[in-house]
Amino acid sequence: MKLLRYGLLCLSLLLSLPTMAQLYFYDNFNSSSWKSKYDMNYEQNFRRVTSGCYSDGCIEVTVHEGSHYGGSAKYLLKDNLGFEPEELFAEYRVKYHSSMSEYGGKAPGFDGTYGVAGWGNRPGFGVDGWSARGTLKAEGRSNVRNSFYIYHADTGNNGKTWGDARWWNDSGNMNFNRWHHVKQYVKLNTPGQSNGILRAWVDGALVFEKTDFNFRTLSDLKIYAYWINYYNGGSDEASATGTLLIDELKLYGPQGPETTTADQSEYLYHFIPGRIQTEDFDLGGQGVAYNDSNTTNAGSAYRTNESVDIQATQDSGGGYNVGWISSGEWLEYSISAISNGVYDLSFRVAANGSTSGKRIKVKLGGTELGTVSFNGTGGWQSWQTIKLNNITLASASNQILRLEMESGNFNLNWVEFSQSAGSPTNPIIIQAETFNSTGGPYAGFQSYTAENGIEAINYNQSGDWVEYTVSAATEGDYRFEAWLGTTQTNCAIEVLVNGDLQALEAVSNNGNWDQFVKLTASQTVTLKAGQNTVRIRSAGTSSSTWEWNADRFVFTPL
């Protein structure tokens, strides 16, 4: 049975722009249900793992020998956000294992194809689609070279039907078996003008910039999706099986007031909930963004022009930690957006010996959230997680998080705001094939595997039904969503909860039984706390009696 994905929030920008970043989406892949908000193909090649990740969980992608795929996971912007932007920032962390040393092909990037044109030798000519995916070249190299692979409005005009590679400079080359941070930015051109923008950063360094692209000739073409795409080729199949890890995907756009003063600015945008790597403190220097007791970076790592002491960490996931901490030092971080809720605040700490009395005070927007105390952990790289629990935060933006070190002689890797246990904010995701029972005038549904590898249900004719037991943490109203596919017209879906009809929606013909499109019910449904019996029934008047196939159903608390 397939895994699901539960996506979190939104994102933020990382350029010196006069506006604040608006977070659209954030996924740290810590949930086993991570797949539920991605449109996926070859999803059997995507696997959530917990070993070797940058955070607690990450996604392993496998490209099999003798195959082109990899696979595809698209975050569809209109389906999830309700609109399609014309400019977008994306960030993710990636580790290419040495087994990828024979790979040459696609990588994550921006999608304006609408499933019609702008990829796969299908030029869009500025009318039907565009794309700017990443591309990797590792064959015969000691590292990974990166580029954008672009279908723009002029692609195909010279008879060439494939895209154009625009290589990033050598600062964008990545080492195998090491985590790297990638940031990308696209701004679509004004139709009729060549003023589209693409930029890329690797580990904080600008490695590509071009400001004269002509992506489109029609304003209806926008940014359709962010596309996690790994595909070996053109025509060449993978000569060896390779794996890679993806973590901490963020999508965001510029909007809103300035986040900081003229002296202090964001090094990276941060959001709550979310994890903050302590080495990603603000720009501004000594006395503005941080207070450090010496004038040089004692670890000589990562941000070597700053006075904060940073070293490579031996904690799980790798990366860096702040070390050589002294009493009275502090670090500040710009928080672009805070979602209201009750949070647990975790600190990842290490300290030699077992000495007690180590303390960190936390302030947000000038308000003290609390102080955490801890003992030595037995070694400078012996990491433990400690917590402040049940911190209530209201929705806000443009806030400064401050970590004040009330003692010294410890290392600090990251802090993380996560929703407290029992918070009723996670959606309830039901895989369609996990029904308890089925029936109806045509004997009910059957489980099957779609052509793209998705497990689903089919053989559904008018009046057939499936039943599930749905457990809800709290009583209340929920948004109901279903991922359905059909080639028929006049189809419909009913949702009954504990015997009461709560939603009835028409199901549109999307032209494919195995491509599942999200349907959102116009009515909310009510679940009681505890177990609920949910019956989902086909209720249309299709002339053939065949109705729809289903991938999954989701109940999201409102």
C-alpha positions in Angstrom: 0.0 0.0 0.0 1.3 3.4 -0.9 2.5 6.0 1.5 0.7 9.3 1.7 1.9 12.8 2.0 0.8 15.4 4.4 2.0 18.8 3.3 2.5 21.7 5.6 2.8 25.3 4.9 4.2 28.0 2.9 7.5 29.7 2.1 9.8 32.6 1.7 12.2 34.5 -0.4 15.9 34.8 0.0 17.0 37.8 -2.1 17.4 41.3 -1.0 14.1 42.5 -2.1 12.1 45.3 -0.5 9.3 43.0 0.3 8.6 40.2 2.8 8.3 36.6 1.6 4.9 35.0 1.7 5.2 31.3 2.6 3.1 29.1 0.3 4.2 25.6 1.3 6.7 23.8 3.5 7.3 20.0 3.7 10.0 18.5 6.0 8.8 15.0 5.1 8.5 14.1 8.8 5.0 12.6 8.2 4.4 9.2 6.7 1.5 10.7 4.8 3.7 13.1 2.8 2.4 12.1 -0.6 -1.1 13.3 -0.3 -0.6 16.8 -1.7 1.6 15.8 -4.7 0.5 14.6 -8.1 2.8 11.7 -8.6 4.0 9.3 -11.2 6.3 6.3 -10.6 5.7 6.9 -6.9 7.1 3.4 -6.1 10.5 5.0 -6.7 9.9 7.6 -3.9 10.3 6.3 -0.3 10.2 8.1 3.0 13.3 7.3 5.2 14.6 8.4 8.5 18.2 7.5 8.2 20.8 10.0 6.9 18.2 12.8 6.6 18.9 16.5 7.1 15.9 16.6 9.5 13.9 13.7 11.1 12.6 12.4 7.8 13.4 12.8 4.1 12.5 11.3 0.7 14.8 8.8 -1.0 14.4 8.7 -4.8 15.7 5.7 -6.7 16.6 5.7 -10.4 16.8 2.0 -11.4 19.4 0.5 -13.8 17.9 0.0 -17.3 15.1 2.6 -16.6 14.6 6.3 -17.3 12.7 6.9 -14.0 13.2 8.3 -11.1 9.8 9.7 -11.0 7.7 12.8 -10.7 6.1 14.6 -7.7 4.3 17.8 -8.6 3.0 20.3 -6.1 0.1 21.8 -8.1 -0.2 25.4 -7.1 -3.8 26.2 -8.0 -5.2 22.9 -6.5 -3.4 23.6 -3.2 -3.2 27.4 -3.0 -6.2 28.4 -5.1 -4.2 30.5 -7.5 -1.2 30.3 -9.8 1.6 32.8 -9.2 3.8 34.6 -11.8 6.9 34.5 -9.7 8.1 31.9 -7.2 11.0 31.0 -5.0 11.8 27.3 -4.2 14.2 25.9 -1.7 15.2 22.3 -1.0 18.1 20.3 0.5 19.6 17.4 -1.5 22.2 14.7 -1.0 23.3 12.8 -4.1 24.8 9.5 -3.2 27.9 8.3 -5.1 25.7 5.7 -6.8 24.4 8.7 -8.8 27.8 9.1 -10.5 26.4 7.7 -13.8 23.3 9.8 -13.8 22.5 12.5 -16.4 19.0 13.9 -16.5 16.3 16.0 -14.9 16.1 17.5 -11.4 13.6 19.7 -9.5 12.4 22.9 -11.0 9.4 25.0 -12.2 6.5 23.7 -14.3 4.2 25.6 -16.6 3.3 22.7 -18.8 -0.3 22.1 -17.6 0.2 18.5 -18.9 0.0 19.8 -22.4 3.4 21.1 -23.7 6.7 22.5 -22.6 8.5 19.2 -21.9 9.3 15.9 -23.5 9.9 17.2 -27.1 6.7 19.1 -26.9 7.5 22.8 -27.5 4.8 25.2 -26.2 5.7 28.1 -28.4 4.7 30.5 -25.6 1.1 29.4 -25.9 0.6 25.9 -24.6 3.3 25.6 -21.9 6.8 26.2 -20.6 9.1 24.7 -18.0 12.5 25.4 -16.3 13.4 22.2 -14.5 16.8 21.4 -13.1 19.3 19.2 -14.9 22.2 17.2 -13.5 25.3 15.8 -15.2 27.4 13.4 -13.1 28.6 10.9 -15.7 32.4 10.7 -15.6 32.7 13.5 -13.1 33.9 13.7 -9.5 30.9 15.9 -8.6 27.5 16.9 -9.8 27.1 19.7 -12.3 23.8 21.6 -12.4 21.8 23.6 -14.9 18.3 24.7 -15.8 16.6 22.8 -18.6 14.2 25.3 -20.3 11.3 25.1 -22.7 10.6 28.8 -23.6 8.5 30.5 -26.2 11.2 30.2 -28.9 11.9 26.5 -28.3 11.0 24.7 -31.5 11.2 27.7 -33.8 14.5 26.4 -35.4 13.1 22.8 -35.8 14.7 21.6 -32.5 12.0 20.2 -30.3 14.0 19.6 -27.1 14.8 22.1 -24.4 17.8 24.3 -23.8 20.3 23.7 -21.0 21.6 26.8 -19.2 24.5 25.7 -17.0 25.1 27.1 -13.5 28.7 28.3 -12.7 31.2 26.0 -11.0 30.2 27.3 -7.6 27.0 25.3 -8.1 28.8 22.0 -8.4 27.8 19.5 -5.7 29.9 16.9 -3.9 28.5 13.4 -3.6 27.3 12.1 -0.2 26.9 15.6 1.3 23.9 17.7 1.9 23.6 20.9 -0.2 21.0 23.7 -0.1 19.4 24.7 -3.4 17.4 27.9 -4.0 15.7 28.8 -7.3 13.7 31.8 -8.5 11.5 32.3 -11.5 9.6 35.4 -12.6 7.6 35.1 -15.8 8.0 37.6 -18.6 5.4 40.2 -19.5 3.8 38.8 -22.7 5.4 40.4 -25.7 8.6 41.2 -23.8 11.8 39.2 -23.0 12.1 40.2 -19.3 11.6 36.8 -17.6 14.0 36.0 -14.8 15.7 32.8 -13.6 18.1 32.6 -10.7 19.7 29.8 -8.7 21.8 29.6 -5.5 23.7 26.6 -4.1 24.8 26.8 -0.4 24.0 30.5 -0.4 26.1 31.4 -3.5 24.4 32.9 -6.6 25.3 30.4 -9.4 23.0 31.4 -12.2 21.2 34.6 -13.2 19.5 35.5 -16.5 16.9 38.3 -16.9 15.8 38.2 -20.5 13.8 35.0 -20.9 10.7 34.8 -23.1 8.7 32.0 -21.4 5.2 32.9 -22.7 3.2 35.0 -25.2 -0.1 34.6 -23.3 -0.8 35.9 -19.8 -2.9 32.7 -19.1 0.3 30.7 -18.9 1.5 31.0 -15.3 3.4 28.7 -12.8 1.4 25.5 -12.8 3.5 23.4 -10.3 6.8 22.9 -8.6 8.1 19.7 -10.1 10.4 17.2 -8.3 11.4 15.3 -11.4 14.2 12.8 -11.8 14.4 11.3 -15.3 17.6 9.8 -16.8 17.9 10.7 -20.5 16.7 12.0 -23.2 17.0 8.6 -24.8 19.6 7.0 -22.5 18.5 4.6 -19.8 20.3 4.6 -16.4 23.4 2.4 -16.6 23.4 1.8 -12.8 20.9 2.1 -10.0 21.4 5.4 -8.1 19.7 7.0 -5.0 19.4 10.5 -3.6 17.8 12.2 -0.7 15.5 15.3 -0.7 14.5 17.3 2.4 13.0 20.6 3.6 11.1 21.7 0.5 9.8 25.3 0.6 7.8 27.4 -1.9 7.2 31.1 -1.4 6.6 34.4 -3.1 7.4 38.0 -2.3 4.6 40.0 -0.7 4.0 42.2 2.3 6.0 44.7 4.3 9.7 44.8 5.1 10.7 42.2 7.7 13.7 43.9 9.3 15.4 47.1 9.9 17.9 48.6 7.4 20.8 47.1 9.5 19.4 43.6 9.9 18.1 41.4 7.2 17.3 37.7 6.6 20.0 35.2 5.7 17.2 32.7 5.2 13.5 33.2 5.7 12.1 31.1 8.5 8.6 30.0 9.4 6.6 28.6 12.4 6.0 25.7 12.4 9.4 24.6 11.1 13.0 23.9 11.9 15.7 26.6 12.1 19.3 25.7 11.6 21.2 27.8 14.1 24.0 28.6 11.6 21.3 30.4 9.5 21.1 33.5 11.7 20.4 36.9 10.3 22.7 39.3 8.4 23.8 42.4 10.2 26.9 41.4 12.1 28.1 41.8 15.6 25.6 43.6 17.9 22.9 43.6 15.3 22.1 40.0 14.3 24.2 38.3 17.0 26.5 38.8 19.9 29.7 36.7 19.9 32.5 36.9 22.4 35.3 36.8 19.8 35.8 38.4 16.4 36.5 35.3 14.2 34.7 32.1 13.3 36.5 29.6 15.5 35.3 26.6 13.4 36.2 28.2 10.1 33.1 26.6 8.4 30.1 27.7 6.4 29.8 31.5 7.0 33.5 32.3 7.4 33.1 36.0 7.2 30.9 36.1 10.4 32.2 36.0 14.0 29.8 33.3 15.1 31.6 30.0 15.6 30.4 27.3 13.2 31.7 23.8 12.6 30.7 20.7 10.6 28.4 18.6 12.8 28.4 14.8 13.4 24.7 14.9 14.3 22.4 12.8 12.1 21.7 14.6 8.8 25.1 16.3 8.7 25.4 20.1 8.0 26.7 22.5 10.7 26.3 23.5 14.3 27.1 26.6 16.3 29.8 25.8 18.8 32.2 27.4 21.3 29.2 29.1 23.0 29.9 31.5 25.8 27.5 32.9 28.4 25.9 36.2 27.2 26.0 35.4 23.5 22.8 35.6 21.4 21.6 34.8 17.9 18.6 36.3 16.0 16.4 35.0 13.2 13.8 36.7 11.0 10.5 34.8 11.1 8.4 35.6 8.1 5.1 34.0 9.2 3.7 32.3 12.3 0.6 30.1 12.2 -1.5 30.2 15.3 -1.4 27.1 17.5 0.1 25.4 20.4 3.7 24.4 19.9 6.5 22.3 21.4 9.9 24.0 20.9 12.8 21.5 20.6 16.5 22.3 20.9 19.2 20.0 19.6 22.2 20.3 22.0 25.5 18.6 22.8 27.9 19.3 25.7 31.0 17.6 27.1 30.7 15.9 30.5 27.6 16.0 32.6 27.7 19.5 34.1 24.2 20.8 35.0 22.9 24.4 34.8 23.2 25.0 31.0 20.4 27.4 29.9 18.9 29.0 26.8 16.3 31.8 27.0 13.9 32.2 24.0 12.2 35.4 22.9 9.9 36.0 20.0 8.9 39.5 19.0 10.4 40.7 22.3 8.2 38.4 24.3 9.9 35.8 26.4 8.7 32.3 25.6 10.6 30.5 28.3 14.0 29.1 29.3 15.2 25.6 28.8 17.7 24.0 31.2 19.8 20.9 30.5 23.0 19.0 31.5 26.0 17.9 29.6 25.4 15.1 27.1 28.7 13.3 27.5 30.4 14.8 24.4 30.7 17.8 22.1 29.0 15.7 19.4 26.8 13.6 21.5 23.4 15.1 20.6 20.2 15.1 22.5 16.8 16.9 22.0 15.3 18.9 24.8 12.0 20.7 24.8 9.8 23.6 26.0 6.3 22.3 25.7 2.8 23.9 25.1 3.8 27.3 23.8 0.7 29.2 22.5 1.4 31.5 19.5 -1.0 33.7 17.6 -0.8 34.2 13.8 1.8 36.9 13.0 4.4 38.0 10.6 7.7 40.0 10.6 8.9 38.7 14.0 12.4 38.3 15.4 13.3 35.0 17.2 16.2 35.5 19.7 18.2 32.8 21.4 20.0 34.0 24.5 22.7 31.8 25.9 22.5 32.2 29.7 25.4 29.8 30.2 28.2 28.5 27.9 30.2 25.4 27.0 27.7 23.6 24.7 26.9 23.2 21.0 23.6 24.0 19.3 22.5 22.4 16.0 18.9 23.5 15.5 15.6 24.6 17.1 12.2 23.5 15.9 8.6 24.6 16.5 6.2 21.6 16.0 2.6 21.4 16.8 1.9 19.9 20.2 0.6 16.3 20.3 -3.1 16.1 19.9 -3.4 19.4 18.0 -6.3 18.7 15.6 -4.7 20.3 12.5 -3.5 17.3 10.6 -5.8 16.0 7.8 -7.2 12.5 8.0 -6.1 10.7 4.9 -7.9 7.6 3.8 -6.4 5.4 1.1 -9.4 4.3 -1.1 -8.2 0.7 -1.3 -8.3 0.3 2.6 -12.1 0.1 2.8 -13.8 -2.1 5.5 -16.6 -3.2 3.2 -18.2 -2.6 -0.2 -21.5 -3.3 -1.9 -24.3 -2.0 -4.0 -26.5 -3.0 -6.9 -23.4 -4.0 -9.0 -21.6 -5.8 -6.1 -19.3 -2.9 -5.1 -15.8 -1.8 -5.7 -12.5 -3.7 -6.3 -8.9 -2.7 -5.5 -6.5 -2.4 -8.4 -3.1 -0.9 -9.4 -3.3 1.9 -11.9 -0.9 2.2 -14.9 1.2 4.8 -13.0 1.6 2.5 -10.0 -1.0 4.0 -7.7 -3.1 1.7 -5.7 -6.8 2.6 -6.0 -10.4 1.3 -6.4 -12.4 0.7 -9.5 -15.3 -1.4 -10.9 -17.7 1.2 -9.6 -21.1 1.4 -11.1 -24.1 3.7 -10.1 -25.1 3.0 -6.5 -22.1 1.1 -5.4 -20.4 2.1 -2.1 -17.4 1.6 0.1 -17.3 2.1 3.9 -14.4 3.2 6.1 -13.8 3.8 9.8 -12.6 7.3 10.3 -11.1 8.3 13.7 -11.2 12.0 14.5 -9.3 13.7 17.4 -12.0 16.3 17.9 -15.6 16.8 16.9 -16.1 19.5 14.3 -16.4 20.5 10.7 -14.1 19.1 8.1 -13.3 19.8 4.5 -13.8 16.7 2.3 -11.6 16.1 -0.7 -11.5 13.1 -3.1 -9.0 12.2 -5.8 -11.0 10.7 -8.7 -10.7 9.7 -12.3 -13.3 9.0 -14.9 -14.1 9.0 -18.7 -17.8 9.2 -18.1 -20.3 12.1 -17.8 -23.1 12.7 -15.3 -21.2 11.1 -12.5 -21.5 12.0 -8.8 -20.2 11.2 -5.3 -22.1 11.1 -2.0 -20.6 11.2 1.5 -22.6 9.7 4.4 -21.2 10.0 8.0 -22.8 7.8 10.6 -25.8 7.3 8.3 -26.4 11.0 7.6 -25.9 12.4 4.0 -23.5 15.3 4.4 -22.1 15.9 0.9 -23.2 15.4 -2.7 -21.0 16.5 -5.6 -20.9 16.1 -9.4 -17.8 14.4 -10.7 -16.3 15.9 -13.8 -15.0 13.8 -16.7 -11.2 14.2 -16.7 -10.7 11.7 -19.6 -8.6 9.1 -17.8 -9.5 6.4 -15.3 -5.9 6.3 -14.0 -5.2 10.0 -13.6 -6.8 11.2 -10.3 -8.0 14.8 -10.0 -8.9 16.5 -6.7 -12.5 17.2 -6.1 -13.3 19.5 -3.1 -16.8 19.3 -1.7 -18.8 22.5 -1.5 -20.4 21.4 1.8 -18.4 20.6 5.0 -18.9 17.3 6.8 -19.1 16.9 10.5 -17.2 14.2 12.3 -17.6 13.3 16.0 -14.6 12.7 18.3 -13.6 9.1 18.1 -14.7 6.6 15.4 -17.0 7.5 12.6 -18.5 5.2 9.9 -18.1 6.9 6.5 -19.9 5.5 3.5 -18.9 6.9 0.1 -21.3 6.1 -2.8 -21.5 6.7 -6.5 -24.6 8.7 -7.1 -24.6 9.7 -10.8 -26.7 8.9 -13.8 -24.0 7.8 -16.3 -25.6 6.2 -19.3 -23.1 3.3 -19.1 -23.7 3.0 -15.3 -19.9 3.2 -14.9 -18.9 6.0 -12.5 -15.4 6.8 -11.2 -12.2 5.3 -9.8 -10.7 6.7 -6.6 -7.2 7.1 -5.2 -7.8 8.6 -1.8 -10.1 10.7 0.4 -9.1 13.4 2.8 -10.8 15.1 5.8 -9.2 18.3 6.9 -10.3 20.0 10.1 -11.5 23.6 9.7 
